[in-house]
Amino acid sequence: MECLCPQCRALLETQAISLHNGLTEINHIHNNTLYQCSDCDAQVGLASVPHRWELVAFAQKQQVA
């Protein structure tokens, strides 16, 4: 797992039921929700059936020229 913050790492390892404060919902389709972490820029998906957290991607950092 690339540079995950401790909260995202714990979420993925323990499959906790609740989110951490740094997660913001960015997409919701049927029983799947995608969250963006403001701490480490990870995109974490939650599948409701069965309940499972998965690392989807890391957001691309925008570079200023």
Stockholm file with secondary structure:
# STOCKHOLM 1.0

chainA/1-65         MECLCPQCRALLETQAISLHNGLTEINHIHNNTLYQCSDCDAQVGLASVPHRWELVAFAQKQQVA
#=GR chainA/1-65 SS CCSCCHHHHHHHHHTCSSCCTTEEEEEEETTEEEEEETTTCEEEEEEETTEEEEEEEECCCCCCC
#=GC SS_cons        CCSCCHHHHHHHHHTCSSCCTTEEEEEEETTEEEEEETTTCEEEEEEETTEEEEEEEECCCCCCC
//
